[in-house]
Amino acid sequence: MPSKILLVEDEQLLRESLAQLLTEEGFQVVQASNGKAGHEAAIAEAFDLVLTDIRMPEMDGLTLLKNLQHVIPQTPVIVITGFGTVDSAVTAMRAGAADYVLKPVQFDDVLIRVKRALEFGEMRRNRSILTEQLASQSTFHDLVGESSAMTSLLGLVKKLSGVTSSVLIVGESGTGKELFARAIHYNGITREKPFIAVNCGAIAESLIESELFGHRKGSFTGAIKDRIGYFEAANGGTLFLDEISTLPIQVQSSLLRVLEERVVTPVGDTRPRPVDVRIIAASNQDLQQSCREGKFREDLLYRLDVVRLQLPPLRQRRQDIPLLAQHFLSKYTTKMNKRVTGISNAAMRAMLNHEWRGNVRELENVIERAVIFAEDRDIELEDLPFQHAGDSGDTGEDLKQAIMQFERQHILSSLKRHNYDKTETAECLGIGISSLYRKLDELRIPKDPDSRERDAAVG
């Protein structure tokens, strides 16, 4: 399929001449006579490249460029400017333009720059390759993210994996509390031992003590045989108690005794049994407030809250949304044996704008649903269940920062694979050596292979 170019130029003769040139070269060209018309065209359909004049009526090229950074942030833009206004081209490059063309326009020069920008744009837009690799590098036992909040949390997880101290994980529903608990368990000294997850809120109040501590045959109606509880089942490993705030006060007292004495007494028995279990508790409620209201024991909270992980809601780490989306896209295309080519700019923009009241769990469900409907194409805006998905705010800067970070990590990884050979790296990335050096400066990537910053970034 030929590359599609949006040509925005108010001079009719130049616009039509450039359109003819690009069409003869095999490109599909859509013309717009001013910046406003170009902006509307960019919203209405997808383009691989935008070629725009700077001085135009209704909306100038620099304003159009800034707007396009929000509308189609991964689509390269080449600006056309007069010889006497080179400063405008420099300003445009700093604002995100991929390249510039000077008037009077030389057709051969235009073709060279267009083809170069399209190659570079393909690298940026090919999110299915770029973010899939980064998602795999950023996944730690299914925990995905490179935001500062996630980086800090993953550092805590690694430290906790070497000890068996109690951990309290706090966060809204859907933020991944059980995933963090599993990461702590399976990354450390308990990895060969059992991991038992219990949703305290899903157990009938009359059965909680029996489920946690076990029971003897005949101790109550329905107890037809001896049964060990979750504590003994997790012996030597980790017991994850989700929704711990739902435990009745009397069960909280029994739990506190187990944590203090390291023994359990099954219902109907009088003989305590020793257990060695690390407790990871989780709650989406404010347990300190529950203590003040008399609904949760303060001494139990102290026992559980040795180390606290406060998980941020997804809306506070929007930078991770592209990585998470690609992670779930890879997961469900493999699971459903379907081919989905990526996620469109419009769909990604809508996901960045969405409030995500259900957090990461909601995002996963959205991607799973979208994969069902998308086949041999990108996930589009209409595949998402959001109403007025594009009208909830302007988070273009978030996406721009995310894309820049993707590029930085991708180039760093490529440099490492090629032993910091710039020529090989540029060839692998499909860009010129000068473009690579420009990217190294733009993304603040150290050129020195012994740099500590490089080691920390590539890790």
Secondary structure, 3 states (H helix, E strand, C coil): CCCEEEEECCCHHHHHHHHHHHHHCCCEEEEECCHHHHHHHHHHCCCCEEEEECCCCCCCHHHHHHHHHHHCCCCCEEEEEEHHHHHHHHHHHHCCCCEEEEECCCHHHHHHHHHHHHHHHHHHHCHHHHHHHHHHHCEECCEECCCHHHHHHHHHHHHHCCCCCCEEEECCCCCCHHHHHHHHHHCCCCCCCCEEEEEHHHCCHHHHHHHHHCECCCCCCCCCCCECCHHHHCCCCEEEEECHHHCCHHHHHHHHHHHHHCEECCECCCCCEECCCEEEEEECCCHHHHHHCCCCCHHHHHHHCCEEEECCCHHHCHHHHHHHHHHHHHHHHHHHCCCCCEECHHHHHHHHHCCCCCHHHHHHHHHHHHHHHCCCCEECHHHCCCCCHHHCCCCHHHHHHHHHHHHHHHHHHHHHHCCCCHHHHHHHHCCCHHHHHHHHHHCCCCCCCCCHHHHHHHC
